Amino acid sequence: MNQKLQKKIHNLENIKRLPAEEFFKFLQLNKEDELLDLGAGAGYISLSIANYVKKVVALDFDKDVLDYLENKAKDKGITNIETAAGDFKAMPLASNKFDKAVASISLHEVTPLSLVLSEIHRVLKDEGIFLCIDLEKTDHPTGPRVPSLEMEAEIRKAGFSIKEMVHSPTPIANQPVYIIVAQKNK
C-alpha cells in the first residue's frame, strides 16, 4: 500500500466521532434492506451496518480505499458488502434498487449538490429513506460546507420529504454535525 493511501486510510479511521451505530436509530433497519453507503471510505458505516441488513453497496470514487474496505470486510468475515467505484453525480447503480441510503460526511465535497441528490433519489425505492450526516457551516470552516438549511432545501427539491432534522450534540473532528432523515416521495 502506498504512503498516500496509508495516510488517507489512517485519517479516515481516526476521525473523532460517535460509533456508527448511533446513527442507525434514524434508519429503522430490517434484515431485508439493501443499503447504499455513499462516500463509504474505509467503511465507517458499511462495516458497522452490514450485520443489520441484507446487503450494503459501498460507493466511493477512490478504488484503492474500496479495495482496503473489501479486505477489511473479508478479515472480519463480512460477506454482504459490495463495493462500487464511481462518481456520485452519475452512480453506476440501477434505479429503484435501495431501501436506504446513507451519506456520511461526504456531500459537502460535491458540486452541484442537486445532481448528487437526484442520483440518490433515482437509486432509492419509492418511500426509501435517505440519511444525510454532514458538517454544519460555521464562521470559520476548515473546508467546503453546506449549511443544514441549504441541504434541507436541496433535499426537498430533489423529491424527498424531510422526516427529521437534528443537530448532533457530538461534533465530528471538532466540527458541528447535522443529521437529516428524508423519505423519497412516490
Secondary structure, DSSP 8 states (H G I E B T S, - for coil): --HHHHHHHHHHHT-----THHHHTTT---TT-EEEEET-TTTTTHHHHGGGSSEEEEEES-HHHHHHHHHHHHHTT--SEEEEE--GGG-SS-TT-EEEEEEES-GGG-SSHHHHHHHHHHHEEEEEEEEEEEE---SS-SS----HHHHHHHHHHTTEEEEEEEEEEEEETTEEEEEEEEEE--
